Amino acid sequence: MKKQRILAVGMAVLLGLGTAACGGDDKKDDKMSGHGGMSMPSSTGTASSQAGHNGQDVMFAQMMIPHHRQAVDMAKTVLAKGSDPKVKNLAGRIEKAQAPEIEKMSGWLKAWGQPVPGAGDDSMANMGHGMDGMMSDKQMADYNKASGKDLDRMFLTMMIEHHKGAVTMAQQEQKTGSAAEAKALAADIIKAQQAEITEMNGLLKS
């Protein structure tokens, strides 16, 4: 009987030690698993927040660069061959405002690792997205042939449509863009060009 009791106690002790050892391993595994589970989302979240821009921001810059370039070209033409001092003054302001914005947006695209449209190349902006307010090649050819009062009037009429297109593109950037700097520029474009549309309509009436 004593031997049986000793054996029973011994088996109980061994079983207890085994269970404790297994329990220790389970807790260790749970702790390691939990640590790994927490670190992965944190790392992923950081990478996502550092991206800073989305596809809309890229499209906005790639479309607005050739859009601005055409406006600058139109402004230079009326500055050279127009006749109305008020129209030429407006053209000068448009050139002064939009040329630096082209450089700014080109800098963003380079920083984002995205292609910058080359001068005279609007192919990237026409990849199924459309170019609101852009003049056709024929319209630009007719515009460049004009001079004096005819050119002044063409500038105002065409630039109103051009500005309306830029405002539409900027409003889309405001809605779905992600980069703070791009959305801020979009807000500036909307404010400035809507004011210029009002000014140009007034010049046409006078």
Phi, psi and omega in degrees: 000317180297318179297320180296319178297316180299316179297319181296316179296318180298317179295321180296318179297315180298317179297320180297317179295321180296317180295319180297319180296316179296319180298322179297318181294321180297317181295321180296316180296318180299318182295316180293319180296318180296321180296316179296320181295328181281326186287325184296310178298324180298315180295317180295318180297320179296315181298320181293318183289334181281346182299313171079337182222163178228185183298325178298319179298316179297313180297319179302311181293316182293332177275321186287333179298304178294331177297312178295320181301319179295320178297320179295318178299317179296320179295318180297322181295314181288332175294326182277324189235359180283175182234334184275119181301326180292320178293318181293326177296316178297316180300320178297321179292322179296315179298316182295326181280318191274330179300314177295329178293327176298315179296320180297312181292326176297321178297320178299311183299319178297316179295328180275357181072031183245152181295142175259125178303133178283162178300130181078006181243108178250020184297320181294327181282347182253022181279058177083000183265335183083156181230091183301126173084355181289139177278147178284168178300320180295317179299318180292324178296316178295320180297315183291341178278338185281167177202170177061219183296325178299317179293319178304313182293318178298320179301311182296314182297314182287323182289332175299312179295321179299314180295320179300320178296318179296320179297317179299316179296319180293323178296323177294322177297320178299323184285314191237001177287167182236324184289126183299320182292325179290320179292327177293318177296319178302318179296320178295319180297314180301312182296311184292315187282331173294322177294320180290327175299315178298317179297317181292322176299321178294320179294323179295321181291330182274000000 
